[in-house]
Amino acid sequence: MAASNSANYLSQQMKRLGGRVTPSDLALLYGKSELKRDLWLTRLIVKSFWYVYAVAIPLLVLNHLRDHPWYWATAILVIAMLGVPVWAFLTLRTGSRVELTRLARAIVWRRPDEASAGLERLRHLISEERATFYAARIAALRGEIDRGVRILAPLANDPHVPDWHYFNMLSMVYLDASEWQHGIETGDQAVALAPRNAATILGQANLLLLHSRDVERAKAMFEQAIHLHMHPLSKPYVTYGRALVALRSGDPRAAIDACNDALEQFRSLPQIKDGADELMDAVVHGVLCVANANINNIDEARRCFEVALPLLEARGRSPIYDEMKASLARSAPAS
């Protein structure tokens, strides 16, 4: 789900600026720095404004063929052609993007008041669907889960929102409220409605494995997902899933190797600081803590615990948080 969030974020930014990001574009962005990503996106935006250059270049040539060129006209045309890339790059680097990342991070870090203020500032810049989703999540973070469900409910009848996508969003709202069972059940509904959607199946399999629920079914779902067409950004989530499969299969050493690979892959994703990167880093370190504790590698388990603790604690008690503490307690030497 986080992979699709990152992709949606980029797509939404590009749509607002008049450009378009395809899955193949995202694959090319894999591993690039934030600056290189923005330069690449600027190029795509400039290409979408081809008509500016189609008009400006012939006019520029015709003007200079005159016996007495209008230099003021030359200046205007040159400014217009240079203005598009400058405007696109500066818009990508500043302004609403900063606000969007702050809003997303506030939700991940369970700061509903900050998130609510950010949403009010951004409502006119984001789609109605995205604004409704954020509002529902903010209500869930405040413990008002019934209100969050009601806020999201209109999207269930929106012809532009697929049923499986609605249930994916509803699952996240329940998970934000720490309603684990309802979150898992609605995630299962999303999978039932999108049996060929690899990202949805993979996300649900990883959720079940993380919570140690219905492990054998989750393993089968994971195998099903990896044989379907995957989004370019899904690679680290597959590796993370392999770590969970290994952990739940009683192979902590394989889980540790896969977690370390996943961390490297997550750091190679297009750098979108929307909180999802921090959340995945914390969760993977949580899994590393449990796996290391299971082989009595206590120092490394404690290190991973310390890395994961701030965000997992901020998000409230969760199964992986409880499992970390229980694993360390079991491994602690008797006094």
Sequence and secondary structure as in RCSB ss.txt:
>XXXX:A:sequence
MAASNSANYLSQQMKRLGGRVTPSDLALLYGKSELKRDLWLTRLIVKSFWYVYAVAIPLLVLNHLRDHPWYWATA
ILVIAMLGVPVWAFLTLRTGSRVELTRLARAIVWRRPDEASAGLERLRHLISEERATFYAARIAALRGEIDRGVR
ILAPLANDPHVPDWHYFNMLSMVYLDASEWQHGIETGDQAVALAPRNAATILGQANLLLLHSRDVERAKAMFEQA
IHLHMHPLSKPYVTYGRALVALRSGDPRAAIDACNDALEQFRSLPQIKDGADELMDAVVHGVLCVANANINNIDE
ARRCFEVALPLLEARGRSPIYDEMKASLARSAPAS
>XXXX:A:secstr
 HHHHHHHHHHHHHHHHT    HHHHHHHTT  HHHHHHHHHHHHHHHTHHHHHHHHHHHHHHHHSSS  HHHHH
HHHHHHHHHHHHHHHHHHSTHHHHHHHHHHHHHTT HHHHHHHHHHHTTTS HHHHHHHHHHHHHHTT HHHHHH
HHGGGGG TTS HHHHHHHHHHHHHHTT HHHHHHHHHHHHHH TT HHHHHHHHHHHHHTT SHHHHHHHHHHH
HTS   GGGHHHHHHHHHHHHHHTT HHHHHHHHHHHHHHHHTS    SSHHHHHHHHHHHHHHHHHHHTT HHH
HHHHHHHHHHHHHHT   HHHHHHHHHHHHHS   
